[in-house]
């Protein structure tokens, strides 16, 4: 549910305009306001005070007269996906550093062997 994802309680948002909720910092951005402005579906990444992240898709529903009758918003929790992506990036960076360090160590260890081999070949 939205309360679980956002960490917000119903009484914090019910009956209030999305503009107020954004200005108060309860959510980082409003798909509803953006969909109203653009008059087309929009998707955005939303961050909440509790650290969770969600992918928000807001779609305006037009009345017969062409005016926006309502906006339907779908909220998908992407917190774990984002956490895993960050962990993957950290692990890839560790792998790059380890590979680089191993290559430097290999070169350092091979220098005396190559020098000795060179001396033997010249002898």
N, C-alpha and C positions, 0 to 999 in steps of 0.2 A: 504494500500500500504506500501511498504518497507520504504518509506520516513516518513510516519506517525508513524510507529512502531519504527523505529530506530532514528528518529529525524535528520537523515542525508539528505542532498540535493544531487540530482543526480550528480551535478558537483563535489562533494567531492569524489565520488567513481568511476564514469565512466572513463574508460581508464586507471585505475590504477590497479596494482597487489594487490591481497588480502593480500599478505605478507606486503606490504607497509601500507595498511589500518589497519592491526593488530598492526604493529610496532608503528604507529602514535597514537594508542589508540582509534581510531574511533569505533572499535568493540573489544570485549574481546577475541574472538577466531573465526577462520574461518572453517566452515564445508567444504567448497570447498577444502582448503588445506589438511584437514584431509582425505577427500574422495580420493583425488589424491594420497596421501601417502599410504593409506590402500587399495586402489583399490576396495572398497566396500562401500555400503551406511553407513553413520554415522549420529547419532543424538546427538546434544549437546544443552546445555543451553547457550544462548548468552545474555550478558548484554550490554546496550548502555549508552552513556554519559547522555542521558536525563532521565535515571532511569528506562526505560522500559526494559522488559525481553522478550525473544522469545525462542521458541523451534525450532531449526534449524535441518532439515533433508536434507543432501546432498547426492545425488546418482550419481556415475560416470556412464556415458554412454560409452560403449566400442565400438570401430570400429571393422570391420571385422578382422583387423590385430592384435586385442587384445589391442591396445593402447587406452587410454582414449581420446575420441573425445570431450567430454564436461562433465560438472557437472551440474546437475539440482538441485536447492535448493528450498525447501519449508520452508517458515517462518511463524510460528504461534505465535501470540501475547499471552503471558501467564502472562502479567503484573498484570491483575486483579485477576487471579487465585492465583498468588503468594501473592498478597496483602491480599486476603481473607484467605489464608492458615495461614499467619502470624497473622492476626486478630483472627482467630480461636484458634491458639496456645496461644495468650495472654489471650483470654477469658477462655480457659481451665485452664491456670495457676491461673487466678483470682478465678475461681471456686474452684480449689484445696486449695488455701489459705483460702478462705471463709469457706469452709467445715472444714478445720483444726481448724480455729479460733472458729467456732461455736461449734465444739466438745470440744475444750479446755474450752470454756465458760460454756457449759453444765456440764462438769465434776466439774468445780469450783463452780457452783451454786448447784449442787447435793450433794457436800461434807457435808454441814451443815444439810441437810435433812437426809442423810444417818446416820450421827452421832446421830441425834435426834432419828431416828428410832431404831438405835442400842441400845441407852440408854433405850428406852421404852421396847424393847424386853428383855433386861437384868433385868429390874425392876420387 
